[in-house]
Amino acid sequence: MNDIDIAAAVLRHKADQIKVWPVNSNRASEAGHPCTRYLVYLRTRWQDRALHGVGLELIFERGRIMEEQALREIKEAGFEVVEQQRPYSWPELQLNGHIDGKVRINGELYPLEIKSINPYDFVKVGGTNDFIRSDKIWLRKYPAQIMLYLLMEGAERGILYLKNALTWEPKTIWVDLDYNYTDRIIKKLEEVNRHIENGTLPEGINDADICPDCPFFHLCLPELYGEELPIQDDSELEAILMEWESLKPAYSRYQELDKELKKRLEGVEKAIIGEWLITGKYVERKGYTVEPGIYWQRKIRRLSGEE
């Protein structure tokens, strides 16, 4: 009897669950995206959206599980959480959303959004501006989402409750309503609505660092590059790229852990931790000047539509 690969069967089942659903209004969870054309496409070309991969679907599922766990731990810590998944609607902006809940603190109710983020970003973010200035699109969406809920609720403060996706450690980020910031978001949504009403498209952001991860990349490709791209038939190089991509998560995780070890073990001259012998010392590094020269800078992005 052949061994059955249960994991492969699970992944196939997860892949079968990935669907594209109609979008009939602006979403608070998407409003922080920097590309107005993307927001228009969400509503007018939703059926052409590239399906995300199984890896991202598993990340979404992890987020849903961690949200349930976060709500439970907040309640177990003695806080009352009410109005979970309460819908919000702003008809004039054609805007809709659902809040994760409201938490009662000293008699006051504060809108609450729960997000799970990777360990590296969990350590880096300490306030709203860290999200707004992030180079990661999904992080930039969070403040827009909760601030739009604050506007629709008529509240001045809310909470982003973060969970470290590796350790499940929690972190509280208080969010104060920023009217200058939300005014820019509102103007962008008004522009989206005008384009949809007129059947037109806004300019794309044409950002080579952002666009290749967009699920509508295949629609904007000619405008992004301005000419037809050459396609090389090189199966060996393609195989190398596939293996290179598969190893990236392990390398990225190694870098994260290496950085954490450097921070935790600095100044530790000798120690035994479990099966590990740790020794260390400070080493003086001599300065030097890099000679001028020329080198080839390359970027490799997979056209998958995954974040």
NORTA-V680781 format. One record per backbone hydrogen bond with DSSP energy under -0.5 kcal/mol. CO is the residue of the C=O (numbers start at 1). NH is the residue of the N-H. E is the energy in kcal/mol with one decimal. If there is no record, write none. Layout:
BEGIN
co=<CO:CO>
nh=<NH:NH>
e=<E:E>
END
This chain:
BEGIN
co=<4:5:6:7:8:9:10:11:12:13:14:14:15:17:26:27:27:30:34:35:36:37:38:39:40:40:41:45:46:53:54:55:56:57:58:59:60:61:62:63:64:65:66:67:68:69:70:71:72:73:74:75:80:82:83:86:88:90:90:90:91:94:95:96:97:99:101:102:103:103:104:105:108:110:111:112:112:113:115:117:118:119:120:121:127:127:128:128:129:131:135:136:136:137:138:139:139:140:141:142:143:144:145:146:147:148:149:150:150:156:157:158:159:159:160:160:161:162:163:164:169:171:171:172:173:174:175:177:178:179:180:181:182:183:184:185:186:187:188:189:190:191:192:193:194:195:195:203:206:207:207:210:211:212:214:215:216:216:217:220:220:221:222:230:232:234:235:236:237:238:239:240:241:242:243:244:245:245:247:248:249:250:251:252:253:254:255:256:257:258:259:260:261:262:265:267:269:271:271:272:273:276:276:278:284:295:296:302>
nh=<6:9:10:11:12:13:14:15:16:17:17:18:18:19:96:30:31:33:36:39:40:41:42:43:43:44:45:48:49:57:58:59:60:61:62:63:64:65:66:67:68:69:70:71:72:73:74:75:76:77:79:78:104:102:86:99:97:93:94:95:94:26:90:28:88:85:112:82:105:110:80:108:105:103:159:100:101:161:163:165:122:123:124:125:130:131:131:132:133:134:137:139:140:141:142:142:143:144:145:146:147:148:149:150:151:152:153:154:155:177:111:175:113:161:162:173:115:171:117:168:164:162:173:174:160:176:158:179:182:183:184:185:186:187:188:189:190:191:192:193:194:195:196:197:198:199:200:37:208:210:211:213:214:305:217:50:219:220:221:223:224:225:226:232:234:238:239:240:241:242:243:244:245:246:247:248:248:249:251:252:253:254:255:256:257:258:259:260:261:262:263:264:265:266:268:269:280:273:278:274:276:273:278:271:286:297:298:304>
e=<-1.3:-1.6:-2.4:-2.5:-2.2:-2.1:-2.5:-2.4:-1.9:-0.8:-0.8:-0.5:-1.1:-0.5:-2.3:-1.2:-1.1:-2.2:-0.7:-1.4:-1.9:-3.0:-2.1:-0.7:-1.0:-2.2:-2.8:-2.1:-1.4:-1.8:-2.4:-1.5:-2.4:-2.2:-2.5:-2.2:-2.0:-2.2:-2.7:-1.9:-1.8:-2.1:-2.5:-2.4:-1.8:-2.4:-2.4:-2.0:-2.4:-1.3:-1.7:-1.8:-2.7:-2.5:-1.6:-2.1:-1.7:-1.2:-0.7:-1.9:-1.0:-3.2:-2.8:-2.3:-3.2:-1.5:-3.1:-2.8:-0.6:-2.2:-0.6:-2.2:-3.1:-2.4:-2.6:-0.7:-1.0:-3.1:-2.3:-3.0:-2.4:-1.7:-1.3:-2.4:-0.9:-0.8:-1.0:-2.0:-2.4:-1.1:-0.6:-0.6:-1.7:-1.1:-0.6:-0.8:-0.6:-0.6:-2.2:-2.2:-2.3:-2.0:-1.6:-2.1:-2.2:-2.4:-2.1:-1.7:-2.4:-2.8:-0.6:-3.1:-2.6:-0.7:-0.7:-2.6:-2.1:-1.9:-2.2:-2.6:-2.8:-3.1:-0.5:-0.5:-3.0:-0.5:-2.3:-0.6:-2.6:-1.9:-1.3:-1.7:-2.7:-2.3:-1.8:-2.2:-2.4:-1.9:-2.2:-2.3:-2.0:-2.3:-2.2:-2.4:-2.3:-1.0:-2.2:-0.6:-0.6:-1.3:-3.3:-1.5:-2.2:-0.8:-1.8:-2.3:-1.5:-1.2:-1.5:-0.7:-2.3:-1.9:-1.8:-0.5:-1.2:-2.2:-2.1:-1.9:-2.3:-2.2:-2.3:-2.8:-2.5:-2.0:-1.4:-0.7:-0.9:-0.6:-2.0:-3.0:-2.5:-2.3:-2.3:-2.1:-2.6:-2.7:-2.3:-2.0:-2.7:-2.3:-1.9:-2.6:-2.5:-0.8:-2.2:-0.9:-1.7:-0.5:-3.6:-0.5:-2.3:-2.7:-0.6:-2.1:-0.5:-0.6:-0.5:-2.0>
END
